[in-house]
Amino acid sequence: MTPGSNIPLTATRVAVDVAAPVRLDVSGLLLTADGKVRSDDDFIFYNQPAGPGVTYRSGGGAAPDAITVDTAAVPPGIEKIVVTASPDAAGQTFQGIEPTATIRNADDNSVLATFTPPQLGTETALVIVEIYLRNGAWKARAVGQGYANGLAGIATDFGVTVEEPAAPAAPATTAVQPPVTPPAPPMDPRVAAPPAPAAPPAPPAPAAAPGTGKINLDKGRVSLQKNQTVSLVKGGRPLLSQVKMGLGWEPAYRGKDIDLDASVIAYGPQRNHIDSCYFGKLSIVSGAIKHSGDNLTGEGGGDDEVITVDLGRLPQEVTGLVFTVNSFSGQKFTEVAKAYCRLLDAATGEELVRFDLTNAEPQTGVMMAKLIRQFSGEWEMTAMGDFVKSRTVRGMVKPAAQSL
């Protein structure tokens, strides 16, 4: 498609994904005939992923984000859904980046059209395509309108409340209409002024990448709580060297051995199981992941089992790693004390990230942490602490895939 061109939609449900060499934030806005949202509920994005007839799907960094429109479920009065995109990194423009929107049949994933906006420069956000109703029929139009003030510029132009806007937003090519500000809760922190990340209960406090709200490694070791995520970026560069995931535990009762097995499961971009590294298979993916071997007691200081991952050598097909611990002997995690995982720089031994499991359930398996390769190339680690009824890594493959 070229700017301004349109096509009739041959599918009732369509998905629009936007791909680029860097990670993008993709969102959708439901607009009435006057070109405005009815309320902030009509702004669909990662923190508000569902609205009437419109849903947001995250690609998890391994694939583009997408907006799906079910034209049969769009409410009366909504005549247009605009799909927007902006670089995830604060202040980054589209200079040198060619985002491509792909419009698909959401039911069979067949491609209906593609559009790459030409001649982009200082824009920090785009209205890239729109799905619109004309004479009772739904169509798609290529737009490519750039905004100089990021996603906030788009949001305010279409009537979304933006918390503490610095100034009225200005699109790169057209004048801005005064924003409508109906009462509503604060919106996406990437649209509003970024809040400070929540501090964990124990030092060291996480370091947030400037302007993104993401925790990274710039201020040294990061202590995570359950479901917190750290971007493995230091000094603005992704960590792509060898790292070690150390997993440790102690028996809850003195004098009692506890035999746990640490493993890592490797997945592809469709959550497909590639391989598992554990005490019975100490090396996978051509040696890029290696296991230290089995510890039968859990006694003694330091890590009980260590898994080494060469991030730079991992094949591109590996986009997710889930680290698990299982009790083959059937002992429950209520009999375990001080279980933890920690990520170390393999070259220096420096501890980068730590997660202490603070609760226990009477189960035989636990997913401790996951590493996800982002669409822009860096890896992110998320603390999990999710318990599973499984004594072996084989039984962890399906629930771990569902967690990605």
N, C-alpha and C positions, 0 to 999 in steps of 0.2 A: 504494500500500500504506500501511497505518497500522501504528504500532508493535505488534509481536506477531503481525501477520497473516502468513499463509504461502500459498504457491502450489506446486502440483506442477510440476516442471520437465518441459517437453515436448521439451527438447533435451538431447542427451548432453553436448555441450560448451557451456558458458555463460561469458560474460564479464561482469564487473561493473566498470563505471567510475564514478568519483566526481568530479563537477564542482562547482566553487565559484567565487566571484568572485576568490579568491586561489589561488595554487598550493598543491596538497596533495601530501603523501606518502601513497601508498596501498600497503598490504601485505596479505598473506594468511598465516594460520597453520593448519596441519593439526593437528587435535586428535583424540585418542583418546576412548574412552568416559568417562574420568575428567576430561575437559576440559583436558588438558595436551598439549603437544608431546612427541614421543618424544625429540627432541634439537633443537639449534639449527638443524639442517638443515631442519626443518619450518617455519622462518620465511622466507617468500618476500617479497623486497623488491628495491629497485633494485640493491643490491650483491650480491644472491644471487637472481637472477631466475628460477631454475628449480628445481622440486622434483618429486617423483612425482605426476603428474597435475595440477600447479598451476604456472602461470607468471605472471610479472610483465611488463607491457608499459608502457614509458614513453611518455607523450604528447609528450615533448620540450618541454614548456612551452606548446605551441600547442594541445594537446588534453589531456583528463584522462588520468591514469594508470589502468591497468586490471589486474585479476586475472582470469585465465582458468582455469576448472576443467574438466578432462576427467574426468567422473564415471566413465567406463569404465576410466580409468588410475589412479584413486585406489587406493592399496594397501589390502589387508585390515587391519582394525583402526583405520583412520581413519574416523570417523563424522561429522566436521563440519569445514568450512573457514570460518573467520571472516574477513571482509574489513574492514580497519581504515583509517582516514583521520586525518591530523593536518596542520595548517597547516605549510608548509615554513619559514616565518619563525619564529625562536626566540621562545617565549613568547606567541605569538599565540593567542587563544582563538577559539571559534566564535561569540562574541557578534556579532550582526549579520550573520553569514555563514550562508547556507542551503545546505549541501552536498546534492546530489541524487545518489543512486546509481541507475544504470540497469542492469538485468539484461537481457542480450541473448543471443540465439542466436549463438554464436561463429562458426557456419558461414555464416549469411546476414545477420548483423548486425540481424535484426529484434528489436524491443523486446518483452520478455516482461513486464516490470514496472518501475516506478520508485518510489522512496521518498525523501522529504525529512523527516528527523527534526525534530519541532517543538520550540519553546521551548528552544533552546540558549542557554547563557550562558557560564560560566567554563570549560567543558570545553576541553581542549587536544588531545584525541584521542577518537575514537569507534570502537566496534565498530558498524559501520553495517548490514551484513547478514550472514547466514550461509547457507551451502549445507550441508544436512545430510541424513543417511540415516535413514529411518524405515520400518520394516517392508519393507525391500528396495527402497524407492523414494526417489529424491532429490527434495528440496524446497528452496525458498528462503524464508527468514523475514526480515522487517524487524525490526531490533533497535533501533539508535539509543542504545545505552548509552554514556554519557559518562564520561571519565576526566579527573581534574584534574591528573595528573602526566604528561601527554603520552604519547607512544608507549612510553616506558619503563614506564609504569603498566600498559599492556596487555601488553607483553612479559613482564614479571615475573609478572603474574597468570596467564599461560598457561604459565609454566615456562621461558621463554627466558632464557638467561644475559645479563645486562646488565652491562657493564663499569663498575665503580665506581658503583653506584647510591647516591644520596644517602640514601635511606630506602626502606622498603617502599612500593610504589606503592599509591595509594588511588583507586579509581574514584569518580566523583562521586555515584553512587547506591547502590553496594553495597559490602559489606566485601570485603577482599582476602584471598585464601588465601596462605599462605607460599609464596614462589617456590621452584621446584626449580632447582638449579644444577648440572647435569651439566657435566663438563669440556668445553670447546669453545673455539674461537678467538674473539677479540673480534668483536662484531657491528657493525652499522651505526653510523658515527660520529654520526648524528643521533639514535640511541637512546642511545649511550654518551656520556661526556664528550667534547665536540668536540676533535679534535686540532688542533694548529697546522698551517696549510697549509705545504706544502713550499716552501722558499725557492729561487728561481732562482739560478743561479750568479753572476749579476752584479746589482748594485744597479740600481734600487731594489727592495726586497722588496715583494711583494704585500701589500695590506691585506685582512684578512678581515672580513667583516661580523660583528658581535658575535653569538656563539652559533650561527652557521650554518656556519662553515668555508668560506664562499664568499669568493673574492677579489673586492674591489670597488675603486672609485677613490678611496676616502677619504684615502689617504696619498700621493696623487700618482701619477706615472707607474708603470705596471705592465709589467714585462718577462716575457713568456710563453715557456715552452718548449713543444715539440710536445705537443699534446693537452691542454694546460692551458686553463682557461676563466676569464674575468673577467666579473663582472656589471657592466653599465654603469649603476651606481647610485652616486651621490655625495651625501653628507649625507642618506642615507635616501630620496632621491628618484630616480626613473628618469631617465636622460639621454635626453631626447626632442627635442633641438635638432639643428642641422645638424652632421654630422661629415664628415671627409674621410679616406678610406683612401688613403694614399700608398704606392705600390709602387716599389721601386728595385732596381737591379742594376748590376753592372759586368762587362765582359768579363774572363774569366780570364787572357787573354793580351794583353799590351800591343799596341796598334796594330791590334787586330781589333775591328771593330764587331759588335754583337749586337743584332738586332732582335726584341724581345719585345713581346707585346701583353697588357695588363692588361684584365680584364673583370670584371663581376659578373653573376651569374645569380640572378634572383628566382623564388622558389617559393611555392606556396600550402600550406595545412595538410595536404594529401594528397600532398605532395612533387610536386605538379603544376607544370610549368614555366610561368611567367607571361610572362617576357621576359628578354632579355639586353642588357646595356649594354656596348658595346665601341667600338673606333675607327670602326666602320661605322655605329653607332647611338648617338649621344652623349647621348641623353636618353630615359628610359623612365618609365613609371608617372606620367604627367602632370607630368614635370619634377622629381619627388621624388628621382630618381637621375640624376646627370649625369657625363659622362666628360670629362677634360681634353683628349683627343686623343692621337694616336699619337706615340711617340718612336721614331725609327728607328735609334738607335745605342747607347743606354745609357751614353753618355759624359757626364761632368760630375757635379758634386755635387748632392745633394738628390734629391727624388723624381723618378723618370722619368715616371710617369703617376699621375694623381690621380683618384679617383672620389668625388664628393660625394653624401652621402646625407642627406636631411632626414627623420630618424626620425619626427618628429611629423607629417609629411605623408604618410607611407607609407600606402596603403590597408590596411584590416584584412585583406584577402585575402592580403597579402604577409606571410608568417610566417618566411621564411628567405632569407638572402642568402649566396651562396658566391662568394668572390673568387678569381679564377684568373689565371694567367699562362701564355701559350703562345708557342712559337717557330714562327711561320708559315714561316720560311725553313728549318726543319728542324734548326737547331743544337740540340744537346742541353744539358741543364742542367749537365753536367760541364764545359761551356765557359763557365759563368757563375760569377761571384764575388760575394759580398756581397749576395745577394738577401735582401730583407726586405719586410715590410709594417708600417705603423704607422697607428694611428688618432689623428686630431687633432680638437680642438675647432675647428670652422670659424670661429667668431667670434673666438677669441683666438689661434689657431695653436698652442695648448698641445698637446704630445704626451701622449696619454692611455695608449695601449697600444702595445707594440712586440714584433714577433716576427722574429727573425733566423733565416733558413734555414741550418742548420749542416751539412747533408749534401746530396749531390747524386746523382742517378741519371741514366743515359743515356736520358732520356725527353724529350719535347717539350712536356709540359704539367705544371703543378703546381697543386694546390688549396692556396692559402696560408692562408685563414682563412674562418670562417663566422660570421654573425650570426644568432641565433635569437631570435624574439620569444617570451617566456615567457607562460604562461597568465595570469599576474598583470599583464602589460603591459610589464615591462621587457625589455631586450635583453641577451643574453649573447654575448660574442665568444670563439671557441675557435680556438687556433692549430692548423693542420692539417699542412702540409708533405707532402702525399701526391701522389706523382708518377703521371702518366697518359700513355699514348701517344696524344697528340692535338695537332695543330698549330693547331687553331682552337677557339674557344669552343663551336661547335656540338657538337664531340666531347666536351665537358666536361659537357654537360647531364645525361646519364644517370648517370655516376659521381658527380657532385656531388649529384644527388638521392639516391643511395644513401647518401651520407655524412651526410644530415640525420637 
